[in-house]
């Protein structure tokens, strides 16, 4: 039995054991047992994925598990990468989830339904990349959607906003499912089979129109799952309202599968799509990156901020995927392989640091009961370990050395810059714009996480919940510590992934040599004059900081220190109300991007009861709504509501009218059959 096969069997068995534990055991034993089973499941998935990245391949056909078609599974280096990333995140988050759900954790997270759904959701995250037929993929994909919906609704009895988020998530998920079902059905019909091997062989015989239709339908479906604009409205709703351990899984392992689907179907199975299709993917990624990070910059809800950051980072991934497809369609496999390797590296980096960010945010929410940054503050002293973990993950997210996010964005920029040698008008126009988008998103990301870290942890406490916060239990620290170790390892020795990423790129159908090479201390670009040693960069930064501190200490005279009250201009000591909030921090950026964000403001003046000329209170409110949602989805929802109200007239309760509907419907059907026959 191969390592991947053994890992799949173990993961499935642990998922079954977790489901039984979630259904039968009492509360505390249920949480611990389900958490351990889920962690073991993640470890098995990670082991199987690592084995596949090392070159092991495995396939299986189980005819009795799925009617008519059977269950087809296959693991190569590409699916192994996503299995390993999903398994690693599941392992760490499951350990974190045990501490999160026990004690002061939200009541809904300990329920039997939620605990029984958690291992099934984790299993689908690991097995979706292993699906090797249309029916198997759709079964696992829908299982992932349904179980994640149950988990999103875990706290619906505590907050009414959870139900609204669940409705948005269910609708958008199944819109994506309809698109995916249509695209894959058209693909299977054109290729003459539904297994991935048959799709791969039959894709060349399809007409260009059919291939283009499959490309667009499948790309739109997977872009919806990845939270890409304009199919993103579910993401900033579902991720904040879900329990934080579920948010960590959804915002990393689940959205990654949207990128996996585009790479697997449009790249590998279709044999590469049309150039205009990859331009569309690249443009969607660029729009999502900029729009997502702008919305994150304006957000004061901590988990909503992180959700929009997910949209930004998956947008960067799709920039790399789109650029790779564009280069490959132009006949340049070397820059295409480099761009895809950069996208896959960012998938890995984002999964680790975003899981840590959501876990740290969950620690804050659990301790304070707050998600509003404007009401936080002072948490560094109250929750030093959580503050440290949030700082590590924030450094990774801002794309500055020595964070691991810097490496993948540097590699993505290298692929775009060196790809400018590819001839063509489209590359000459699009690639410089993509470079500008990455630079802009990196700068805004720095502002976003300086805001989140500074206002939430280093400012003065602005509420009783923040002032009385207590540190999280050790198991939550252990889960976050595992993720922090992952961030550090990816930041310092990313070269260890070079061969694995090269195998994953080759499994995607791009044979442009080994795009990445090097040992553990250096990341070198094959056939491109560029290399980077993150460990030496980190050492240089530390040496510079130590030297600057020593120089200041030596050159500054140490005078006598006296304690005295600061001059306050007669206004008294500053209060928490005088410190910067998340809203005030983002206000200058909001002014710069006013035309894009279209903020709404309202001034409410309350006069004194005895006199209309004297003012008792003035309330100013300014919000930044999701402009795409307001301009695109609100009119559609209003029209659907109007049609629904008008349709009520068709059902007045008259039996005679209903019989008439049936009669005329039958006559219309018979006429249609007669004409068609």
VEXTI-737122 format. One record per residue (C-alpha): x, z, y; residue in three letters. Coordinates in steps of 0.5 Angstrom, whole numbers. Layout:
REM VEXTI-737122
SITE    xx    zz    yy resn
SITE     X     Z     Y  ALA
...
END
This chain:
REM VEXTI-737122
SITE    xx    zz    yy resn
SITE     0     0     0  UNK
SITE     3    -2     7  UNK
SITE     4     3    12  UNK
SITE    -2    -1    17  UNK
SITE    -6     0    11  UNK
SITE    -5     7     9  UNK
SITE    -6     9    17  UNK
SITE   -13     5    17  UNK
SITE   -15     9    10  UNK
SITE   -13    16    13  UNK
SITE   -16    14    20  UNK
SITE   -23    12    17  UNK
SITE   -22    18    12  UNK
SITE   -21    23    18  UNK
SITE   -26    20    22  UNK
SITE   -31    21    17  UNK
SITE   -29    28    16  UNK
SITE   -30    29    23  UNK
SITE   -37    27    23  UNK
SITE   -39    32    18  UNK
SITE   -35    37    22  UNK
SITE   -39    36    28  UNK
SITE   -46    36    24  UNK
SITE   -45    42    20  UNK
SITE   -40    47    23  UNK
SITE   -42    52    28  UNK
SITE   -40    51    35  UNK
SITE   -32    54    36  UNK
SITE   -31    51    29  UNK
SITE   -34    45    30  UNK
SITE   -30    44    36  UNK
SITE   -23    45    33  UNK
SITE   -24    42    27  UNK
SITE   -27    35    30  UNK
SITE   -21    36    35  UNK
SITE   -16    36    29  UNK
SITE   -19    31    25  UNK
SITE   -19    26    32  UNK
SITE   -12    28    33  UNK
SITE   -10    26    26  UNK
SITE   -14    20    27  UNK
SITE   -10    18    33  UNK
SITE    -3    20    30  UNK
SITE    -5    15    24  UNK
SITE    -7     9    28  UNK
SITE    -1    10    32  UNK
SITE     4    10    26  UNK
SITE     0     4    23  UNK
SITE     1     0    30  UNK
SITE     8     2    30  UNK
SITE     9    -1    23  UNK
SITE     6    -7    26  UNK
SITE    11    -7    32  UNK
SITE    16    -7    27  UNK
SITE    14   -13    23  UNK
SITE    10   -11    18  UNK
SITE     3   -15    17  UNK
SITE    -3   -13    13  UNK
SITE   -10   -16    12  UNK
SITE   -16   -14     8  UNK
SITE   -23   -17     6  UNK
SITE   -28   -12     4  UNK
SITE   -34   -16     2  UNK
SITE   -39   -10     1  UNK
SITE   -38    -6     8  UNK
SITE   -42   -12    12  UNK
SITE   -48   -16     9  UNK
SITE   -47   -23     8  UNK
SITE   -40   -24    12  UNK
SITE   -36   -18     9  UNK
SITE   -31   -14    13  UNK
SITE   -25   -18    15  UNK
SITE   -19   -14    18  UNK
SITE   -12   -16    20  UNK
SITE    -6   -13    23  UNK
SITE     0   -16    27  UNK
SITE     5   -14    32  UNK
SITE    -1   -16    38  UNK
SITE    -6   -12    35  UNK
SITE    -1    -7    33  UNK
SITE     1    -5    40  UNK
SITE    -6    -4    42  UNK
SITE    -7     0    36  UNK
SITE    -1     4    37  UNK
SITE    -3     5    45  UNK
SITE   -10     7    43  UNK
SITE    -7    12    37  UNK
SITE    -2    16    42  UNK
SITE    -8    17    47  UNK
SITE   -13    19    42  UNK
SITE    -8    24    39  UNK
SITE    -6    27    46  UNK
SITE   -13    27    49  UNK
SITE   -16    30    42  UNK
SITE   -11    36    43  UNK
SITE   -13    37    50  UNK
SITE   -20    36    48  UNK
SITE   -20    42    44  UNK
SITE   -18    47    50  UNK
SITE   -23    43    54  UNK
SITE   -29    44    50  UNK
SITE   -28    51    48  UNK
SITE   -29    57    53  UNK
SITE   -31    55    60  UNK
SITE   -32    48    58  UNK
SITE   -38    44    60  UNK
SITE   -44    46    55  UNK
SITE   -46    39    53  UNK
SITE   -39    37    50  UNK
SITE   -40    42    45  UNK
SITE   -46    39    42  UNK
SITE   -47    36    35  UNK
SITE   -49    29    38  UNK
SITE   -43    29    42  UNK
SITE   -38    32    37  UNK
SITE   -40    28    32  UNK
SITE   -39    21    36  UNK
SITE   -32    23    38  UNK
SITE   -29    21    32  UNK
SITE   -33    15    31  UNK
SITE   -31    13    38  UNK
SITE   -24    14    37  UNK
SITE   -24    10    30  UNK
SITE   -27     4    34  UNK
SITE   -21     4    39  UNK
SITE   -16     4    34  UNK
SITE   -20    -1    29  UNK
SITE   -22    -6    34  UNK
SITE   -15    -9    35  UNK
SITE   -15   -10    27  UNK
SITE   -22   -14    27  UNK
SITE   -20   -21    24  UNK
SITE   -27   -24    24  UNK
SITE   -33   -25    29  UNK
SITE   -38   -21    25  UNK
SITE   -33   -15    24  UNK
SITE   -30   -15    31  UNK
SITE   -38   -15    34  UNK
SITE   -39    -9    29  UNK
SITE   -33    -5    32  UNK
SITE   -34    -7    39  UNK
SITE   -42    -5    39  UNK
SITE   -40     1    35  UNK
SITE   -35     3    41  UNK
SITE   -40     1    46  UNK
SITE   -46     6    43  UNK
SITE   -41    12    41  UNK
SITE   -38    11    48  UNK
SITE   -45    11    51  UNK
SITE   -47    18    48  UNK
SITE   -41    21    50  UNK
SITE   -42    19    57  UNK
SITE   -49    22    57  UNK
SITE   -46    29    54  UNK
SITE   -48    33    61  UNK
SITE   -54    29    62  UNK
SITE   -58    36    62  UNK
SITE   -53    39    68  UNK
SITE   -53    33    73  UNK
SITE   -58    28    74  UNK
SITE   -53    23    76  UNK
SITE   -51    23    69  UNK
SITE   -57    19    67  UNK
SITE   -56    14    72  UNK
SITE   -49    13    70  UNK
SITE   -51    12    63  UNK
SITE   -57     7    65  UNK
SITE   -51     3    69  UNK
SITE   -46     3    63  UNK
SITE   -51     1    58  UNK
SITE   -54    -5    62  UNK
SITE   -47    -8    64  UNK
SITE   -44    -6    57  UNK
SITE   -50   -10    54  UNK
SITE   -49   -16    59  UNK
SITE   -42   -17    57  UNK
SITE   -44   -16    49  UNK
SITE   -49   -22    50  UNK
SITE   -44   -26    54  UNK
SITE   -39   -25    48  UNK
SITE   -44   -26    43  UNK
SITE   -45   -33    46  UNK
SITE   -38   -35    47  UNK
SITE   -36   -33    40  UNK
SITE   -42   -36    37  UNK
SITE   -41   -42    40  UNK
SITE   -33   -42    38  UNK
SITE   -35   -41    31  UNK
SITE   -40   -46    31  UNK
SITE   -35   -51    34  UNK
SITE   -29   -49    29  UNK
SITE   -33   -49    23  UNK
SITE   -32   -42    21  UNK
SITE   -32   -34    23  UNK
SITE   -26   -31    21  UNK
SITE   -20   -31    26  UNK
SITE   -16   -36    21  UNK
SITE   -22   -41    21  UNK
SITE   -23   -41    29  UNK
SITE   -15   -42    30  UNK
SITE   -15   -48    25  UNK
SITE   -22   -51    28  UNK
SITE   -20   -50    35  UNK
SITE   -16   -56    36  UNK
SITE   -22   -60    34  UNK
SITE   -27   -58    39  UNK
SITE   -29   -62    45  UNK
SITE   -26   -60    52  UNK
SITE   -32   -58    54  UNK
SITE   -34   -53    49  UNK
SITE   -27   -50    49  UNK
SITE   -28   -49    57  UNK
SITE   -35   -46    55  UNK
SITE   -32   -41    50  UNK
SITE   -26   -39    55  UNK
SITE   -31   -37    61  UNK
SITE   -36   -34    57  UNK
SITE   -31   -30    53  UNK
SITE   -27   -28    59  UNK
SITE   -33   -26    63  UNK
SITE   -35   -21    57  UNK
SITE   -28   -18    56  UNK
SITE   -27   -18    64  UNK
SITE   -33   -14    64  UNK
SITE   -31    -9    59  UNK
SITE   -24    -8    63  UNK
SITE   -28    -6    70  UNK
SITE   -26   -13    73  UNK
SITE   -30   -15    80  UNK
SITE   -35   -17    80  UNK
SITE   -37   -14    74  UNK
SITE   -35    -7    75  UNK
SITE   -40    -3    78  UNK
SITE   -41     1    71  UNK
SITE   -34     4    72  UNK
SITE   -34     8    78  UNK
SITE   -40    11    75  UNK
SITE   -39    12    68  UNK
SITE   -32    15    68  UNK
SITE   -33    21    73  UNK
SITE   -40    23    70  UNK
SITE   -37    23    63  UNK
SITE   -33    29    60  UNK
SITE   -26    29    62  UNK
SITE   -23    28    55  UNK
SITE   -28    22    54  UNK
SITE   -26    19    61  UNK
SITE   -19    19    59  UNK
SITE   -20    15    53  UNK
SITE   -25    10    56  UNK
SITE   -20     9    62  UNK
SITE   -14     8    58  UNK
SITE   -16     6    51  UNK
SITE   -22     2    52  UNK
SITE   -21    -2    58  UNK
SITE   -15    -4    55  UNK
SITE   -19    -8    49  UNK
SITE   -22   -12    55  UNK
SITE   -15   -15    56  UNK
SITE   -14   -15    49  UNK
SITE   -20   -19    48  UNK
SITE   -18   -24    53  UNK
SITE   -11   -25    50  UNK
SITE   -13   -25    43  UNK
SITE   -19   -30    44  UNK
SITE   -17   -35    50  UNK
SITE    -9   -34    48  UNK
SITE    -8   -34    41  UNK
SITE   -15   -37    37  UNK
SITE   -16   -42    42  UNK
SITE    -9   -44    43  UNK
SITE    -9   -43    50  UNK
SITE   -14   -45    55  UNK
SITE   -15   -50    61  UNK
SITE   -10   -49    67  UNK
SITE   -16   -48    71  UNK
SITE   -19   -42    67  UNK
SITE   -12   -38    67  UNK
SITE   -13   -39    75  UNK
SITE   -20   -36    75  UNK
SITE   -17   -30    71  UNK
SITE   -11   -29    75  UNK
SITE   -16   -29    81  UNK
SITE   -20   -24    78  UNK
SITE   -15   -20    77  UNK
SITE   -12   -20    84  UNK
SITE   -19   -19    87  UNK
SITE   -20   -13    83  UNK
SITE   -13   -10    84  UNK
SITE   -14   -10    92  UNK
SITE   -21    -8    92  UNK
SITE   -20    -3    87  UNK
SITE   -15     0    90  UNK
SITE   -18     0    97  UNK
SITE   -24     3    94  UNK
SITE   -20     9    91  UNK
SITE   -16    10    98  UNK
SITE   -23    11   101  UNK
SITE   -26    16    95  UNK
SITE   -26    23    96  UNK
SITE   -29    24    89  UNK
SITE   -23    25    85  UNK
SITE   -25    22    78  UNK
SITE   -28    16    82  UNK
SITE   -22    15    85  UNK
SITE   -18    15    79  UNK
SITE   -24    10    76  UNK
SITE   -22     5    82  UNK
SITE   -15     6    80  UNK
SITE   -16     4    73  UNK
SITE   -20    -3    76  UNK
SITE   -13    -4    80  UNK
SITE    -9    -3    74  UNK
SITE   -13    -7    70  UNK
SITE   -13   -13    75  UNK
SITE    -5   -12    75  UNK
SITE    -5   -14    68  UNK
SITE   -10   -20    68  UNK
SITE    -5   -22    74  UNK
SITE     0   -22    68  UNK
SITE    -4   -25    63  UNK
SITE    -7   -31    68  UNK
SITE     0   -33    70  UNK
SITE     2   -33    63  UNK
SITE    -3   -38    61  UNK
SITE    -2   -42    67  UNK
SITE     5   -43    65  UNK
SITE     4   -44    58  UNK
SITE    -1   -49    60  UNK
SITE     4   -53    64  UNK
SITE     9   -53    59  UNK
SITE    14   -47    61  UNK
SITE    14   -42    55  UNK
SITE    19   -38    58  UNK
SITE    16   -35    64  UNK
SITE    10   -35    60  UNK
SITE    13   -30    55  UNK
SITE    16   -26    61  UNK
SITE     9   -25    64  UNK
SITE     5   -23    58  UNK
SITE    11   -18    56  UNK
SITE    10   -15    63  UNK
SITE     2   -15    62  UNK
SITE     3   -12    56  UNK
SITE     8    -7    58  UNK
SITE     3    -5    64  UNK
SITE    -2    -4    59  UNK
SITE     2     1    55  UNK
SITE     5     5    62  UNK
SITE    -2     5    65  UNK
SITE    -5     8    59  UNK
SITE    -1    14    59  UNK
SITE     0    16    66  UNK
SITE    -8    15    67  UNK
SITE   -10    19    61  UNK
SITE    -5    24    64  UNK
SITE    -9    24    71  UNK
SITE   -16    24    68  UNK
SITE   -14    30    64  UNK
SITE   -11    34    70  UNK
SITE   -17    32    74  UNK
SITE   -21    35    68  UNK
SITE   -17    41    68  UNK
SITE   -19    42    76  UNK
SITE   -26    40    75  UNK
SITE   -26    45    69  UNK
SITE   -23    51    73  UNK
SITE   -26    50    80  UNK
SITE   -33    46    78  UNK
SITE   -31    41    84  UNK
SITE   -29    34    84  UNK
SITE   -30    33    92  UNK
SITE   -23    33    95  UNK
SITE   -25    35   101  UNK
SITE   -27    42    98  UNK
SITE   -21    43    94  UNK
SITE   -14    45    97  UNK
SITE    -9    51    95  UNK
SITE    -9    49    87  UNK
SITE    -1    48    87  UNK
SITE    -1    56    87  UNK
SITE    -7    57    83  UNK
SITE    -6    52    78  UNK
SITE     2    50    78  UNK
SITE     2    47    71  UNK
SITE    -4    43    72  UNK
SITE    -1    41    79  UNK
SITE     6    39    76  UNK
SITE     2    35    71  UNK
SITE    -2    31    76  UNK
SITE     5    30    80  UNK
SITE     8    27    74  UNK
SITE     3    22    73  UNK
SITE     2    21    81  UNK
SITE     9    19    81  UNK
SITE     8    14    75  UNK
SITE     2    11    78  UNK
SITE     5     9    85  UNK
SITE    10     4    82  UNK
SITE    16     8    85  UNK
SITE    22     9    81  UNK
SITE    23    13    77  UNK
SITE    16    13    75  UNK
SITE    14     9    69  UNK
SITE     9     4    73  UNK
SITE    15     2    77  UNK
SITE    18    -2    71  UNK
SITE    12    -6    69  UNK
SITE    10    -8    76  UNK
SITE    18   -10    77  UNK
SITE    18   -14    71  UNK
SITE    11   -17    73  UNK
SITE    14   -19    80  UNK
SITE    20   -22    76  UNK
SITE    16   -26    72  UNK
SITE    12   -29    78  UNK
SITE    18   -30    82  UNK
SITE    22   -34    77  UNK
SITE    15   -37    75  UNK
SITE    16   -41    82  UNK
SITE    20   -46    79  UNK
SITE    14   -49    75  UNK
SITE    12   -55    79  UNK
SITE     5   -56    81  UNK
SITE     1   -55    87  UNK
SITE    -3   -49    84  UNK
SITE     3   -45    82  UNK
SITE     6   -46    89  UNK
SITE     0   -43    92  UNK
SITE    -2   -38    88  UNK
SITE     4   -35    86  UNK
SITE     6   -32    93  UNK
SITE    -1   -30    94  UNK
SITE     0   -26    87  UNK
SITE     6   -23    89  UNK
SITE     3   -21    96  UNK
SITE    -3   -18    92  UNK
SITE     2   -13    88  UNK
SITE     6   -11    94  UNK
SITE     0    -9    98  UNK
SITE    -4    -6    92  UNK
SITE     3    -2    91  UNK
SITE     3     1    98  UNK
SITE    -4     3    98  UNK
SITE    -3     6    91  UNK
SITE     2    10    94  UNK
SITE    -3    13   100  UNK
SITE    -8    14    95  UNK
SITE    -4    19    90  UNK
SITE    -1    22    96  UNK
SITE    -8    24    99  UNK
SITE   -10    26    92  UNK
SITE    -4    30    91  UNK
SITE    -3    33    98  UNK
SITE   -10    34   100  UNK
SITE   -12    37    93  UNK
SITE    -6    41    91  UNK
SITE    -2    43    97  UNK
SITE    -7    44   103  UNK
SITE   -11    50   104  UNK
SITE   -17    52   100  UNK
SITE   -23    50   103  UNK
SITE   -28    53    98  UNK
SITE   -29    59    94  UNK
SITE   -28    55    87  UNK
SITE   -22    53    89  UNK
SITE   -19    59    92  UNK
SITE   -21    63    85  UNK
SITE   -19    57    81  UNK
SITE   -15    59    74  UNK
SITE   -10    56    70  UNK
SITE   -13    52    64  UNK
SITE   -12    54    57  UNK
SITE    -5    53    53  UNK
SITE    -8    47    49  UNK
SITE   -10    43    55  UNK
SITE    -3    44    57  UNK
SITE     0    42    50  UNK
SITE    -5    35    51  UNK
SITE    -2    34    58  UNK
SITE     5    36    56  UNK
SITE     5    30    50  UNK
SITE     3    25    55  UNK
SITE     8    27    61  UNK
SITE    13    27    55  UNK
SITE    11    19    54  UNK
SITE    11    18    62  UNK
SITE    18    21    62  UNK
SITE    20    17    56  UNK
SITE    17    10    58  UNK
SITE    20    11    65  UNK
SITE    27    13    63  UNK
SITE    28     9    56  UNK
SITE    23     3    56  UNK
SITE    29    -2    53  UNK
SITE    27     1    46  UNK
SITE    20    -3    47  UNK
SITE    24    -9    48  UNK
SITE    24   -12    41  UNK
SITE    16    -9    40  UNK
SITE    14   -13    46  UNK
SITE    17   -19    44  UNK
SITE    14   -19    37  UNK
SITE     7   -18    41  UNK
SITE     8   -24    45  UNK
SITE    10   -28    39  UNK
SITE     4   -26    36  UNK
SITE     0   -28    42  UNK
SITE     2   -35    40  UNK
SITE     8   -36    46  UNK
SITE    14   -38    43  UNK
SITE    19   -38    49  UNK
SITE    24   -34    45  UNK
SITE    25   -26    46  UNK
SITE    23   -25    54  UNK
SITE    26   -18    53  UNK
SITE    32   -15    50  UNK
SITE    37    -9    51  UNK
SITE    38    -2    48  UNK
SITE    35     4    50  UNK
SITE    38     5    57  UNK
SITE    37    -2    60  UNK
SITE    32    -7    60  UNK
SITE    34   -14    60  UNK
SITE    30   -21    62  UNK
SITE    32   -26    57  UNK
SITE    34   -33    60  UNK
SITE    33   -30    67  UNK
SITE    39   -27    71  UNK
SITE    36   -20    72  UNK
SITE    36   -13    69  UNK
SITE    35    -6    70  UNK
SITE    37     1    68  UNK
SITE    32     6    69  UNK
SITE    36    12    67  UNK
SITE    42    10    72  UNK
SITE    37     9    77  UNK
SITE    34    16    76  UNK
SITE    41    19    76  UNK
SITE    43    15    83  UNK
SITE    36    18    86  UNK
SITE    38    25    84  UNK
SITE    45    25    86  UNK
SITE    43    22    93  UNK
SITE    38    28    93  UNK
SITE    43    33    91  UNK
SITE    48    30    96  UNK
SITE    43    30   102  UNK
SITE    41    37   101  UNK
SITE    48    40   100  UNK
SITE    50    36   106  UNK
SITE    45    39   110  UNK
SITE    46    46   108  UNK
SITE    54    45   110  UNK
SITE    53    42   116  UNK
SITE    47    47   119  UNK
SITE    49    53   122  UNK
SITE    46    59   119  UNK
SITE    43    63   124  UNK
SITE    40    70   124  UNK
SITE    33    69   122  UNK
SITE    27    73   125  UNK
SITE    20    73   124  UNK
SITE    15    72   129  UNK
SITE     8    70   130  UNK
SITE     8    62   132  UNK
SITE     5    60   139  UNK
SITE    -2    58   138  UNK
SITE    -4    56   145  UNK
SITE    -9    62   145  UNK
SITE   -13    58   140  UNK
SITE   -12    63   134  UNK
SITE    -9    62   127  UNK
SITE   -11    55   124  UNK
SITE   -16    55   119  UNK
SITE   -18    51   113  UNK
SITE   -23    47   117  UNK
SITE   -17    45   121  UNK
SITE   -13    42   115  UNK
SITE   -13    34   113  UNK
SITE   -19    32   108  UNK
SITE   -19    26   104  UNK
SITE   -24    23   109  UNK
SITE   -19    24   115  UNK
SITE   -13    22   111  UNK
SITE   -16    15   109  UNK
SITE   -19    14   116  UNK
SITE   -13    10   119  UNK
SITE   -14     5   113  UNK
SITE   -21     5   113  UNK
SITE   -20     2   120  UNK
SITE   -15    -3   118  UNK
SITE   -20    -6   113  UNK
SITE   -27    -5   116  UNK
SITE   -29   -12   115  UNK
SITE   -27   -12   108  UNK
SITE   -30    -5   107  UNK
SITE   -36    -5   111  UNK
SITE   -37     2   112  UNK
SITE   -44     5   114  UNK
SITE   -45    11   119  UNK
SITE   -50    16   122  UNK
SITE   -51    21   127  UNK
SITE   -56    26   127  UNK
SITE   -58    30   133  UNK
SITE   -62    36   132  UNK
SITE   -64    39   139  UNK
SITE   -66    46   140  UNK
SITE   -73    48   139  UNK
SITE   -74    51   146  UNK
SITE   -71    45   149  UNK
SITE   -70    37   148  UNK
SITE   -65    37   153  UNK
SITE   -60    42   149  UNK
SITE   -57    40   143  UNK
SITE   -56    45   137  UNK
SITE   -53    41   132  UNK
SITE   -50    34   131  UNK
SITE   -48    31   124  UNK
SITE   -44    25   123  UNK
SITE   -44    22   117  UNK
SITE   -39    16   115  UNK
SITE   -39    13   108  UNK
SITE   -36     7   105  UNK
SITE   -41     4   100  UNK
SITE   -39    -1    94  UNK
SITE   -40    -7    98  UNK
SITE   -40   -12    92  UNK
SITE   -45    -8    89  UNK
SITE   -50    -7    95  UNK
SITE   -49   -15    97  UNK
SITE   -50   -17    90  UNK
SITE   -53   -12    85  UNK
SITE   -58    -9    90  UNK
SITE   -62   -16    91  UNK
SITE   -62   -17    84  UNK
SITE   -65   -10    82  UNK
SITE   -70   -11    88  UNK
SITE   -72   -18    85  UNK
SITE   -73   -15    78  UNK
SITE   -77    -9    81  UNK
SITE   -82   -14    85  UNK
SITE   -82   -18    79  UNK
SITE   -84   -12    74  UNK
SITE   -89   -10    79  UNK
SITE   -92   -17    80  UNK
SITE   -92   -17    72  UNK
SITE   -97   -11    72  UNK
SITE  -103   -16    74  UNK
SITE  -102   -20    67  UNK
SITE  -104   -13    63  UNK
SITE  -110   -11    66  UNK
SITE  -113    -8    60  UNK
SITE  -118   -14    58  UNK
SITE  -118   -15    51  UNK
SITE  -121   -22    52  UNK
SITE  -115   -24    57  UNK
SITE  -110   -22    51  UNK
SITE  -113   -26    46  UNK
SITE  -113   -32    51  UNK
SITE  -105   -31    52  UNK
SITE  -104   -31    44  UNK
SITE  -109   -37    44  UNK
SITE  -105   -41    49  UNK
SITE   -98   -39    46  UNK
SITE  -100   -41    39  UNK
SITE  -102   -48    42  UNK
SITE   -96   -49    46  UNK
SITE   -92   -47    40  UNK
SITE   -95   -52    36  UNK
SITE   -94   -58    41  UNK
SITE   -87   -56    42  UNK
SITE   -86   -57    35  UNK
SITE   -90   -63    34  UNK
SITE   -86   -66    40  UNK
SITE   -79   -64    37  UNK
SITE   -81   -66    30  UNK
END
